[in-house]
Amino acid sequence: MLDLGRLRALHAVATHGSVGAAASVLGYTPSAVSQQIAKLERETRTALLERRGRGVALTDAGYGLAATAAQVLALVEEAEVTLEEQRGAAVGALSIGAFATAARGLLPLALVDLAAHHPALDVRSVEIDPPEGIDAVARGELDLAVAHDWDNAPLVVPESLSRSALGEDIADVLLPATHPLATRASLTPRDLADQRWICQPEGTICHDWLMKTFRGADIEPDLAHRVAEYETQLALLSQGIGVGLLPRLGRGPLPPTVRAIPLHPTPTRRVFAVWRTGASRRPAITATLAVLRGCWERRSTA
């Protein structure tokens, strides 16, 4: 009988493209993954990996067995869901991912509530950007992820996943207190046409939203500083450098040298949870969703 752990290792290599990437996801060393697959090759008397340049690639037989492994792992998850459902309690391990501001403004409340009301549930969390979080859930690396998108920059959720809205998060324009626009009650994209922006790096949802919003108003924003962490953006703003756009979720109090001004139309991002549809009956998933919805009303905002 084929070993489930070895099939999982092969499936991870097929999914992530290399032994090193598979090891990182599984929490093993590359050597341990290679050993698992070598044992699987001996069990099946079939070459599953072949040397290609400095790395390795799956053989045709390897790809075929990896596809079967995906089906086996899905059946195992279904069996685990059924057993947990029969017990009727949220138990076992649950891995959850959340984007940075949700990890700061929402997840701490949820983790405390889950520990208090579901002590048999072993929750592990990781900070992860929305696109990567959704992919990780689809691949089975996470059980649930908290993600977000904007109306004009929607995220594609695979058909294998279910999605539930948690709420909407508003973003404000942030300006140095000495900025000429800092005393305004509200601003429009046209008011900010000639400003130097502090923004998220290319490829992020917030960066895409900024570009689409201003280009929709026939304005090409001047992206002077590309900064991933909001704390660093605030540090620049507090020194009188540029203007920024920061959501309220997890933002916390602003320094006295920075002002938040509403923007019209109001930039609103949609916050939601995703999980594999096959696990929808799992009590750990339903309990976590209920806690997240309840914590949304108590979330930490600006």
C-alpha positions in Angstrom: 0.0 0.0 0.0 1.3 3.4 -0.9 2.3 5.7 2.0 0.1 8.8 2.3 3.0 11.0 3.5 5.1 10.1 0.4 2.1 10.8 -1.9 1.7 14.1 -0.2 5.4 14.9 -0.8 5.1 14.0 -4.5 1.9 16.1 -4.8 3.7 19.1 -3.3 6.5 18.8 -5.7 4.1 18.7 -8.7 2.1 21.6 -7.3 5.0 23.9 -6.4 7.5 22.9 -9.1 10.5 22.0 -7.1 11.7 19.9 -4.1 12.8 23.1 -2.3 9.4 24.8 -2.7 7.6 21.6 -1.6 9.8 21.3 1.4 9.1 24.9 2.4 5.3 24.4 2.2 5.4 21.0 4.0 7.7 22.2 6.8 10.4 19.7 5.9 14.0 19.9 4.6 14.6 19.4 0.9 16.6 16.3 1.8 13.6 14.8 3.7 11.3 15.4 0.7 13.8 13.8 -1.7 14.0 10.8 0.7 10.2 10.5 0.8 10.0 10.4 -3.0 13.0 8.0 -3.3 11.1 5.6 -1.0 8.0 6.0 -3.2 10.0 5.2 -6.3 11.3 2.0 -4.6 7.7 1.1 -3.6 6.3 1.6 -7.1 9.5 0.5 -8.9 9.1 3.5 -11.1 11.2 6.6 -11.7 9.1 9.6 -10.6 11.7 12.4 -10.7 14.5 13.0 -13.3 17.4 15.4 -13.1 17.0 18.5 -15.3 19.7 21.1 -15.2 20.4 22.0 -11.6 17.0 20.8 -10.5 14.6 18.0 -11.0 11.3 17.5 -12.8 8.6 14.9 -12.6 8.5 12.1 -15.2 5.3 11.3 -17.0 4.7 8.5 -14.5 5.4 11.0 -11.7 2.8 13.4 -13.1 0.3 10.6 -13.4 0.8 9.4 -9.8 0.7 13.0 -8.5 -2.7 13.5 -10.1 -3.9 10.3 -8.4 -2.3 11.6 -5.1 -4.4 14.8 -5.4 -7.5 12.6 -5.6 -6.4 10.5 -2.6 -5.7 13.6 -0.5 -9.1 15.0 -1.4 -10.7 11.8 -0.2 -8.7 11.8 3.0 -9.9 15.4 3.7 -13.5 14.3 3.0 -13.1 11.4 5.5 -11.7 13.8 8.1 -14.5 16.2 7.6 -17.1 13.4 8.0 -15.5 12.2 11.2 -15.3 15.7 12.7 -18.9 16.4 11.6 -20.0 13.2 13.4 -18.3 14.4 16.6 -20.1 17.7 16.2 -17.3 19.8 17.7 -14.6 22.0 16.4 -11.5 19.9 17.1 -8.2 19.2 15.6 -5.9 21.5 13.6 -6.9 24.5 11.7 -4.6 26.7 9.7 -5.7 30.3 8.8 -4.1 33.0 6.8 -4.8 36.7 6.8 -3.5 39.8 5.0 -1.4 42.2 7.1 -4.0 44.6 8.4 -6.5 41.8 9.1 -3.8 39.9 10.9 -3.3 43.0 13.1 -6.9 44.4 13.4 -9.1 41.3 13.2 -7.2 38.0 13.8 -6.1 38.6 17.4 -9.7 39.0 18.5 -10.7 35.9 16.6 -7.9 33.8 18.0 -8.8 34.7 21.6 -12.5 33.9 21.0 -11.6 30.6 19.3 -9.4 29.6 22.2 -12.1 30.5 24.7 -15.1 28.8 23.0 -13.3 25.9 21.2 -10.4 24.8 23.3 -10.0 21.6 21.4 -9.2 23.4 18.2 -5.5 23.9 17.5 -5.4 27.1 15.4 -2.2 28.1 13.6 -2.0 31.4 11.7 0.2 33.0 9.0 0.3 36.5 7.5 -0.2 36.2 3.8 -1.3 38.5 0.9 -4.8 37.8 -0.5 -3.8 36.2 -3.9 -1.3 33.9 -2.2 -3.7 33.1 0.6 -6.4 32.1 -1.8 -4.0 29.9 -3.7 -2.8 28.3 -0.5 -6.3 27.4 0.5 -7.0 26.0 -3.0 -3.8 23.8 -2.8 -4.7 22.6 0.7 -1.9 24.4 2.5 -4.3 26.5 4.5 -7.8 25.6 5.7 -9.1 29.2 5.6 -7.9 32.6 4.5 -9.1 36.1 5.2 -8.7 38.1 1.9 -9.8 41.4 0.4 -10.3 43.1 -2.9 -11.6 46.3 -4.4 -14.6 46.9 -6.7 -12.3 47.9 -9.6 -9.6 45.3 -8.8 -11.5 42.1 -8.0 -9.8 38.8 -7.1 -10.6 35.6 -8.8 -11.7 32.9 -6.4 -11.4 29.3 -7.8 -14.6 27.3 -8.3 -13.3 24.8 -5.7 -13.5 27.4 -2.9 -16.4 29.0 -1.1 -16.5 32.6 -0.1 -18.3 34.6 2.7 -18.3 38.3 3.1 -17.1 39.7 6.5 -17.6 43.4 5.8 -16.2 46.5 4.1 -13.2 48.5 5.0 -12.8 52.2 4.1 -9.5 53.8 3.1 -8.5 57.5 3.7 -6.0 59.8 2.1 -3.2 60.5 4.5 -1.3 63.7 4.4 1.5 65.4 6.5 -0.2 67.8 8.9 1.7 70.7 7.2 0.3 69.8 3.7 -1.8 72.5 2.1 -4.7 70.0 1.7 -4.6 68.8 5.3 -7.4 71.1 6.4 -9.8 70.0 3.8 -13.0 68.1 4.9 -12.7 65.8 1.9 -10.8 65.3 -1.3 -11.3 64.0 -4.8 -8.8 62.3 -7.2 -8.6 65.6 -9.1 -7.5 67.4 -6.0 -4.5 65.0 -5.8 -3.5 65.1 -9.4 -0.1 66.6 -8.9 0.8 64.8 -5.6 3.8 62.4 -5.1 2.4 59.1 -3.8 3.6 56.7 -1.2 2.0 53.4 -2.3 2.2 49.6 -2.2 4.6 47.9 -4.6 3.5 46.8 -8.1 1.5 43.6 -8.2 -0.4 44.3 -4.9 -4.1 44.8 -4.8 -3.9 48.3 -3.3 -1.4 49.4 -6.0 -3.7 48.2 -8.7 -6.6 50.0 -7.1 -4.7 53.3 -6.9 -3.6 53.1 -10.6 -7.1 52.1 -11.9 -8.9 54.8 -9.8 -6.7 57.7 -10.9 -6.4 56.5 -14.5 -10.2 56.3 -14.5 -10.1 60.0 -13.8 -7.5 60.6 -16.6 -4.8 61.2 -14.0 -1.4 59.4 -14.1 -0.4 59.2 -10.4 3.2 60.0 -9.6 4.4 57.0 -7.6 7.4 58.4 -5.8 7.8 55.8 -3.0 6.8 52.1 -3.2 6.6 50.8 0.4 5.0 47.5 1.5 4.6 48.1 5.2 2.0 50.7 6.3 4.2 51.6 9.4 7.0 52.7 7.0 4.5 54.7 4.9 3.4 56.5 8.1 7.0 57.2 9.0 7.5 58.9 5.6 4.3 60.9 6.0 5.2 62.0 9.5 8.3 63.6 8.0 6.3 65.5 5.5 7.0 63.2 2.6 4.3 62.5 0.0 0.7 61.5 0.4 -0.7 58.0 0.9 -3.9 56.0 1.0 -4.4 53.7 4.0 -7.3 51.5 5.0 -8.8 51.9 8.5 -8.6 48.2 9.5 -5.7 47.7 11.8 -4.4 51.2 11.2 -4.4 52.4 14.8 -3.9 55.9 16.0 -2.1 58.3 13.6 0.8 60.4 14.8 0.0 64.1 15.4 2.0 65.0 12.3 -0.3 63.1 10.0 -3.9 63.8 8.9 -6.6 61.4 7.5 -8.9 63.0 4.9 -11.9 61.2 3.4 -11.7 60.6 -0.4 -14.7 60.8 -2.7 -15.8 58.5 -4.2 -15.1 56.6 -1.0 -12.5 53.8 -1.6 -13.9 50.7 -0.1 -12.4 47.2 0.0 -14.4 44.0 0.5 -13.1 41.7 3.2 -14.1 38.1 3.0 -13.1 34.5 4.0 -12.4 31.6 1.7 -12.2 27.9 2.3 -12.5 24.7 0.3 -16.1 23.9 -0.5 -15.5 20.2 0.4 -14.7 21.3 4.0 -17.9 23.4 4.4 -19.4 20.9 6.8 -16.4 20.8 9.0 -17.3 22.2 12.5 -13.9 23.9 12.7 -14.7 25.9 9.6 -18.2 26.9 10.6 -17.0 27.8 14.1 -14.2 30.0 12.7 -16.5 31.7 10.3 -18.9 32.5 13.0 -16.1 33.9 15.2 -14.7 36.0 12.4 -18.1 37.5 11.6 -18.7 38.3 15.3 -15.2 39.9 15.7 -15.7 42.1 12.6 -18.0 44.3 14.7 -15.3 44.6 17.3 -12.3 44.9 14.9 -9.5 47.3 15.6 -9.7 50.3 13.2 -8.5 53.8 13.0 
